[in-house]
Amino acid sequence: MKSIVIEKNGFDGLKLIDRQAIPPGPGQVLLRIRAVGLNYRDVEIVLGSYHTPFKLPLVPMSDCVGEVMEVGKDVTRVKKGDRAVVAFWERWHDGSFDAS
């Protein structure tokens, strides 16, 4: 699959690569990404100015939509073929936000 990864901070550190899809582990799903929203958080992560450091290489993608291709063990909320939305606060479903 094609991926854009941050190999080093700065826009010149973005590289288009081919990589193998990783089978989903317990509680995980494999998505075929259909659309991506890149936002301020992604720009800060690429530049290395985000308040939380990340280990590189990293795919800069905060929000996306896609189709579930495979599900891992213990996945009960989605099944193969479902459409899914991914957000960077994955455990926040509604109500007030608690970052802890």
TIRO-2110 file (N, C-alpha, C; in Angstrom, 1 decimal):
// TIRO-2110
0.8, -1.2, 0.0, N, 1, A
0.0, 0.0, 0.0, CA, 1, A
0.9, 1.2, 0.0, C, 1, A
0.4, 2.3, -0.5, N, 2, A
1.1, 3.6, -0.6, CA, 2, A
0.8, 4.3, 0.8, C, 2, A
1.8, 4.9, 1.3, N, 3, A
1.7, 5.7, 2.5, CA, 3, A
2.6, 6.9, 2.4, C, 3, A
2.2, 8.0, 3.0, N, 4, A
3.1, 9.2, 3.1, CA, 4, A
3.5, 9.2, 4.6, C, 4, A
4.8, 9.2, 4.8, N, 5, A
5.3, 9.1, 6.2, CA, 5, A
6.2, 10.3, 6.5, C, 5, A
6.3, 10.7, 7.7, N, 6, A
7.2, 11.7, 8.2, CA, 6, A
8.5, 10.9, 8.6, C, 6, A
9.6, 11.1, 7.8, N, 7, A
10.8, 10.4, 8.2, CA, 7, A
11.7, 11.3, 9.0, C, 7, A
11.6, 12.6, 8.9, N, 8, A
12.2, 13.6, 9.7, CA, 8, A
11.3, 14.9, 9.7, C, 8, A
11.4, 15.7, 10.8, N, 9, A
10.6, 16.8, 10.9, CA, 9, A
10.8, 17.8, 9.8, C, 9, A
9.8, 18.5, 9.3, N, 10, A
9.8, 19.5, 8.2, CA, 10, A
9.2, 18.9, 7.0, C, 10, A
8.6, 19.7, 6.1, N, 11, A
7.9, 19.2, 4.9, CA, 11, A
8.8, 18.4, 4.0, C, 11, A
10.1, 18.7, 4.0, N, 12, A
11.1, 17.9, 3.2, CA, 12, A
11.3, 16.5, 3.8, C, 12, A
10.8, 16.3, 5.0, N, 13, A
10.9, 15.0, 5.6, CA, 13, A
9.7, 14.0, 5.2, C, 13, A
8.8, 14.5, 4.4, N, 14, A
7.7, 13.7, 4.0, CA, 14, A
8.1, 12.8, 2.8, C, 14, A
7.8, 11.5, 2.9, N, 15, A
8.2, 10.6, 1.8, CA, 15, A
7.0, 9.7, 1.5, C, 15, A
6.8, 9.5, 0.2, N, 16, A
5.8, 8.5, -0.3, CA, 16, A
6.5, 7.2, -0.4, C, 16, A
6.0, 6.2, 0.3, N, 17, A
6.6, 4.8, 0.4, CA, 17, A
5.5, 3.8, 0.1, C, 17, A
6.0, 2.6, -0.3, N, 18, A
5.2, 1.4, -0.3, CA, 18, A
5.5, 0.6, 0.9, C, 18, A
4.4, 0.1, 1.5, N, 19, A
4.6, -0.8, 2.7, CA, 19, A
3.5, -1.8, 2.8, C, 19, A
3.8, -2.9, 3.5, N, 20, A
2.9, -4.0, 3.7, CA, 20, A
1.8, -3.6, 4.7, C, 20, A
0.6, -4.0, 4.5, N, 21, A
-0.5, -3.8, 5.4, CA, 21, A
-0.3, -4.7, 6.6, C, 21, A
-0.5, -4.2, 7.8, N, 22, A
-0.3, -5.1, 9.0, CA, 22, A
-1.6, -5.6, 9.4, C, 22, A
-1.7, -7.0, 9.6, N, 23, A
-3.0, -7.6, 10.0, CA, 23, A
-3.4, -7.0, 11.4, C, 23, A
-4.7, -6.7, 11.5, N, 24, A
-5.2, -6.2, 12.8, CA, 24, A
-5.0, -7.1, 14.0, C, 24, A
-4.5, -6.5, 15.1, N, 25, A
-4.4, -7.3, 16.3, CA, 25, A
-5.7, -7.2, 17.1, C, 25, A
-5.7, -7.7, 18.4, N, 26, A
-6.9, -7.7, 19.2, CA, 26, A
-7.4, -6.3, 19.4, C, 26, A
-8.7, -6.1, 19.1, N, 27, A
-9.3, -4.8, 19.3, CA, 27, A
-9.0, -3.8, 18.2, C, 27, A
-8.4, -4.2, 17.1, N, 28, A
-8.0, -3.3, 16.0, CA, 28, A
-8.8, -3.7, 14.7, C, 28, A
-8.8, -2.8, 13.8, N, 29, A
-9.3, -3.1, 12.4, CA, 29, A
-8.4, -2.6, 11.4, C, 29, A
-8.4, -3.2, 10.2, N, 30, A
-7.7, -2.7, 9.0, CA, 30, A
-8.7, -2.0, 8.1, C, 30, A
-8.4, -0.7, 7.8, N, 31, A
-9.2, 0.1, 7.0, CA, 31, A
-8.6, 0.4, 5.6, C, 31, A
-9.4, 0.4, 4.6, N, 32, A
-9.0, 0.9, 3.3, CA, 32, A
-9.5, 2.4, 3.4, C, 32, A
-8.5, 3.3, 3.4, N, 33, A
-8.8, 4.7, 3.5, CA, 33, A
-9.4, 5.3, 2.2, C, 33, A
-10.5, 6.0, 2.4, N, 34, A
-11.1, 6.6, 1.2, CA, 34, A
-11.0, 8.1, 1.1, C, 34, A
-10.9, 8.7, 2.3, N, 35, A
-10.7, 10.2, 2.3, CA, 35, A
-9.9, 10.6, 3.6, C, 35, A
-9.1, 11.6, 3.5, N, 36, A
-8.3, 12.0, 4.7, CA, 36, A
-8.5, 13.5, 4.8, C, 36, A
-8.6, 14.0, 6.1, N, 37, A
-8.6, 15.4, 6.4, CA, 37, A
-7.4, 15.7, 7.1, C, 37, A
-6.5, 16.5, 6.5, N, 38, A
-5.3, 17.0, 7.2, CA, 38, A
-5.6, 18.3, 7.8, C, 38, A
-5.2, 18.5, 9.1, N, 39, A
-5.5, 19.8, 9.8, CA, 39, A
-4.3, 20.3, 10.5, C, 39, A
-4.5, 21.3, 11.3, N, 40, A
-3.5, 22.0, 12.0, CA, 40, A
-2.6, 21.1, 12.8, C, 40, A
-3.2, 20.1, 13.4, N, 41, A
-2.5, 19.1, 14.2, CA, 41, A
-1.4, 18.4, 13.4, C, 41, A
-1.8, 18.0, 12.2, N, 42, A
-0.9, 17.3, 11.2, CA, 42, A
0.3, 18.2, 10.9, C, 42, A
0.0, 19.4, 10.6, N, 43, A
1.1, 20.4, 10.2, CA, 43, A
2.0, 20.5, 11.4, C, 43, A
1.5, 20.7, 12.6, N, 44, A
2.4, 20.8, 13.7, CA, 44, A
3.2, 19.5, 14.0, C, 44, A
2.6, 18.3, 13.7, N, 45, A
3.4, 17.1, 13.9, CA, 45, A
4.5, 17.0, 12.8, C, 45, A
4.1, 17.3, 11.6, N, 46, A
5.2, 17.3, 10.5, CA, 46, A
6.3, 18.2, 10.9, C, 46, A
6.0, 19.4, 11.4, N, 47, A
7.0, 20.4, 11.7, CA, 47, A
7.8, 20.1, 13.0, C, 47, A
7.2, 19.2, 13.8, N, 48, A
7.8, 18.9, 15.1, CA, 48, A
7.5, 19.9, 16.2, C, 48, A
6.4, 20.7, 16.0, N, 49, A
6.1, 21.7, 17.0, CA, 49, A
4.8, 21.3, 17.8, C, 49, A
4.3, 20.1, 17.6, N, 50, A
3.1, 19.7, 18.4, CA, 50, A
3.6, 19.5, 19.8, C, 50, A
2.6, 19.7, 20.8, N, 51, A
3.0, 19.6, 22.2, CA, 51, A
3.4, 18.2, 22.6, C, 51, A
3.1, 17.2, 21.9, N, 52, A
3.5, 15.8, 22.2, CA, 52, A
4.4, 15.3, 21.2, C, 52, A
5.6, 14.9, 21.5, N, 53, A
6.5, 14.3, 20.5, CA, 53, A
6.1, 12.9, 20.1, C, 53, A
6.3, 12.6, 18.8, N, 54, A
6.0, 11.3, 18.3, CA, 54, A
7.2, 10.6, 17.7, C, 54, A
7.3, 9.3, 17.9, N, 55, A
8.4, 8.5, 17.3, CA, 55, A
8.2, 8.4, 15.8, C, 55, A
9.3, 8.7, 15.1, N, 56, A
9.2, 8.7, 13.6, CA, 56, A
9.8, 7.3, 13.1, C, 56, A
9.4, 6.8, 12.0, N, 57, A
8.5, 7.4, 11.0, CA, 57, A
7.0, 7.3, 11.5, C, 57, A
6.2, 8.2, 10.9, N, 58, A
4.8, 8.3, 11.4, CA, 58, A
4.0, 8.8, 10.2, C, 58, A
2.8, 8.2, 10.0, N, 59, A
1.8, 8.7, 9.0, CA, 59, A
1.1, 9.9, 9.6, C, 59, A
1.1, 11.1, 9.0, N, 60, A
0.5, 12.3, 9.6, CA, 60, A
-1.0, 12.3, 9.1, C, 60, A
-1.9, 11.8, 9.9, N, 61, A
-3.3, 11.7, 9.6, CA, 61, A
-4.1, 11.7, 10.8, C, 61, A
-4.8, 12.9, 11.1, N, 62, A
-5.6, 13.0, 12.3, CA, 62, A
-7.0, 12.5, 12.1, C, 62, A
-7.6, 12.7, 10.9, N, 63, A
-9.0, 12.3, 10.6, CA, 63, A
-9.1, 11.6, 9.3, C, 63, A
-9.9, 10.5, 9.2, N, 64, A
-10.1, 9.9, 7.9, CA, 64, A
-11.4, 9.1, 7.9, C, 64, A
-11.8, 8.7, 6.8, N, 65, A
-12.9, 7.7, 6.6, CA, 65, A
-12.5, 6.6, 5.7, C, 65, A
-13.1, 5.4, 5.9, N, 66, A
-12.7, 4.3, 5.1, CA, 66, A
-13.6, 3.1, 5.3, C, 66, A
-13.2, 2.0, 4.7, N, 67, A
-14.0, 0.8, 4.8, CA, 67, A
-13.3, -0.3, 5.5, C, 67, A
-13.9, -1.0, 6.4, N, 68, A
-13.3, -2.0, 7.2, CA, 68, A
-13.0, -3.2, 6.3, C, 68, A
-11.7, -3.6, 6.2, N, 69, A
-11.3, -4.7, 5.4, CA, 69, A
-11.1, -6.0, 6.2, C, 69, A
-10.6, -5.8, 7.5, N, 70, A
-10.4, -7.0, 8.4, CA, 70, A
-10.7, -6.5, 9.8, C, 70, A
-11.1, -7.4, 10.6, N, 71, A
-11.2, -7.1, 12.1, CA, 71, A
-10.4, -8.1, 12.9, C, 71, A
-9.8, -7.5, 14.0, N, 72, A
-9.1, -8.4, 14.9, CA, 72, A
-9.9, -9.0, 15.9, C, 72, A
-9.3, -9.8, 16.7, N, 73, A
-10.0, -10.5, 17.8, CA, 73, A
-10.7, -9.5, 18.7, C, 73, A
-11.8, -9.9, 19.2, N, 74, A
-12.6, -9.1, 20.2, CA, 74, A
-13.2, -7.8, 19.6, C, 74, A
-13.2, -7.6, 18.3, N, 75, A
-13.8, -6.4, 17.7, CA, 75, A
-15.3, -6.8, 17.6, C, 75, A
-16.2, -5.9, 18.2, N, 76, A
-17.6, -6.2, 18.2, CA, 76, A
-18.4, -5.0, 17.6, C, 76, A
-17.9, -3.8, 17.5, N, 77, A
-18.6, -2.7, 17.1, CA, 77, A
-18.7, -2.5, 15.6, C, 77, A
-17.8, -3.1, 14.8, N, 78, A
-17.8, -3.0, 13.4, CA, 78, A
-17.5, -4.4, 12.8, C, 78, A
-17.8, -4.5, 11.5, N, 79, A
-17.6, -5.8, 10.8, CA, 79, A
-17.0, -5.4, 9.4, C, 79, A
-16.5, -6.4, 8.7, N, 80, A
-15.9, -6.2, 7.4, CA, 80, A
-17.0, -5.6, 6.5, C, 80, A
-16.6, -4.6, 5.7, N, 81, A
-17.5, -3.9, 4.8, CA, 81, A
-18.1, -2.7, 5.4, C, 81, A
-18.1, -2.5, 6.7, N, 82, A
-18.6, -1.3, 7.4, CA, 82, A
-17.8, -0.1, 7.0, C, 82, A
-18.5, 1.1, 6.9, N, 83, A
-17.7, 2.3, 6.8, CA, 83, A
-17.4, 2.8, 8.2, C, 83, A
-16.2, 3.5, 8.3, N, 84, A
-15.8, 3.9, 9.6, CA, 84, A
-15.1, 5.3, 9.5, C, 84, A
-15.2, 6.0, 10.6, N, 85, A
-14.6, 7.3, 10.7, CA, 85, A
-13.5, 7.2, 11.8, C, 85, A
-12.3, 7.7, 11.6, N, 86, A
-11.2, 7.7, 12.6, CA, 86, A
-10.9, 9.1, 12.9, C, 86, A
-10.8, 9.3, 14.2, N, 87, A
-10.4, 10.7, 14.8, CA, 87, A
-9.3, 10.5, 15.8, C, 87, A
-8.5, 11.5, 16.0, N, 88, A
-7.3, 11.4, 16.8, CA, 88, A
-7.6, 11.2, 18.3, C, 88, A
-8.8, 11.6, 18.8, N, 89, A
-9.2, 11.2, 20.1, CA, 89, A
-10.2, 10.1, 20.0, C, 89, A
-9.7, 8.9, 19.7, N, 90, A
-10.5, 7.7, 19.4, CA, 90, A
-11.4, 7.2, 20.5, C, 90, A
-11.2, 7.5, 21.7, N, 91, A
-12.0, 7.0, 22.8, CA, 91, A
-13.1, 8.0, 23.2, C, 91, A
-13.1, 9.2, 22.6, N, 92, A
-14.1, 10.2, 22.9, CA, 92, A
-15.2, 10.1, 21.9, C, 92, A
-16.4, 9.7, 22.4, N, 93, A
-17.5, 9.4, 21.6, CA, 93, A
-18.6, 10.6, 21.7, C, 93, A
-18.7, 11.2, 22.9, N, 94, A
-19.6, 12.3, 23.1, CA, 94, A
-19.4, 12.9, 24.4, C, 94, A
-20.1, 14.0, 24.7, N, 95, A
-20.0, 14.7, 26.0, CA, 95, A
-18.7, 15.5, 26.2, C, 95, A
-18.5, 15.9, 27.4, N, 96, A
-17.3, 16.7, 27.7, CA, 96, A
-16.0, 15.9, 27.5, C, 96, A
-15.0, 16.5, 27.1, N, 97, A
-13.7, 15.9, 26.8, CA, 97, A
-12.8, 15.8, 28.0, C, 97, A
-12.2, 14.7, 28.3, N, 98, A
-11.2, 14.5, 29.3, CA, 98, A
-10.0, 13.9, 28.7, C, 98, A
-8.9, 14.6, 28.6, N, 99, A
-7.7, 14.1, 28.0, CA, 99, A
-7.0, 13.0, 28.7, C, 99, A
-7.3, 12.7, 29.9, N, 100, A
-6.6, 11.7, 30.7, CA, 100, A
-6.9, 10.3, 30.2, C, 100, A
END
